[in-house]
Amino acid sequence: MQQIFDSVYRFLKWISETTGYTYREVNVIIYFIIIPAFLFFLISKIYKKKYIIIGFSILVILALFIIPDFEVFSEKLFEMSVAFLNWFKVFGLNYEQASVLICVIIPVLIIVLLFYLYRKTKIITNELL
């Protein structure tokens, strides 16, 4: 688990250094915008409802216009995320373990499931044609 945590941390730090965004801004962008956008995209493909991804995109755009200072917002949201992940100590997980479970393993499992469902619905649709 520690190796996964360290690899993800280094990758996010690299993105931060490359883009000029802070580590916490990159973290918020990846985990609160990009990953959910990808999940909503897959869901909208499965259900053939474009309004799902369009609605999410509009929500993100509106939020970005409403948030006066994205860096300050990211700092607060990151701190809340750390507090949430530290809460998993009640289950015997430290911060790094909870981070890997909640931020890596669960999203990967959801993406795999959604890809499976997408392929399954695509196969069923092709069979019906």
N, C-alpha and C positions, 0 to 999 in steps of 0.2 A: 504493500500500500504506500509506504513512504516513497518508493521509487516513482510510482505513478504521480504522487503529489508533487515531488520535486521536478519531474519532467513537465508537468502542466504549469507549475510555477515559472520555470525557466522559459517556457514557450510564451506565456503571458508577459513576462518581463521583456522578452525579445520584441514582441509586438509593441509594447509600450515604448521601448527605446527607438524602434523603427518609425513609429507613427508620431511620437511626441506627446501622446496622451499619457496620463499617469497610469500606474499599474491598476489602481482602483477604478479608473474610468474604463480601461480595457476590460477589466473583470465584469463590470456592469454591462458594457456593450455586448460582450460575448454571452454572458449567462442570463441577461434579462431582455436582450433584443435578438441577437443572432440565433441562438439555440431555440428560443420559443418561436421565432419567425419560421425556422426550418420545420419545426414540429407542426405549426399551423399550416404551412405549405403542404406538408404531407397529408394532413387531415383533410384539407380542402381538395386535394387530388383524390383521396379515397372516396369522399362523399360527393365529388364533382360539384362542389359549392364554392365558387370563387369568392363569394362574399366573406368567407371565413378569413382568408389571408388578406383580403382587401380591408376588412374591418380591423384586423390586428395592425396592419400597416398605417391606417388612418389614426388609430389610437397612439401608436408610437410617434408619428409625426406631430400630432397635437401635443403629446407630452413633451416632446423636445422643444416646441414653441413656448409652452407654458413654463417650463423649468428655467428660472432666471440664470442660474449658474450651474452648468452640468458637472463641473468639478466638485463643487460643494455638495450637490445632490449625490454624486457618486460616492463621496466620502461617507455621507450619512447612510446610504443604502448598503455600502460595503460593511460598515460597522454593524448594521442590523443583521446582515448576512452572517457575519462572524459570530454574533450573539446567538443566532439561530443554530449555527453549526456547533457551537460550544454547548448548547442545550443537550446535544446527543450524548453528553457525558453520563446522563442518567441511564443510558443503555450500554455504557462501558466503552464508548468510542471517544477518542481524543479528536481534536480539531482536524488534524490531517486525515484521519480515517473517515470522519464524517464528511469532509470535503470530497474525498474520492468517491464515497458511496453516493452522496446526494448530487454532486456536480459532474461526476464522470460515469460511474457505473449505471445509475438509474437513467440518465439521459440516453446513454448508448443502448440500453435495453429497450427503452421506449422507441428509439429510432429504428432498431432492428424489428420490433413488433410492427411499427407503422409501415416499414418497407415490405414486410411479409403481407400485411393486410392490403397494401397497395397492389402488390403483384398478384395476390389472390383475386382481388376485385377486377383487375385488368384481365386475368385469365378467364374469369367467369363472364365478363363482358364480351370478350372475343369469342367464347364458346356460344354465346347467345346470338351472335351475328352470323 
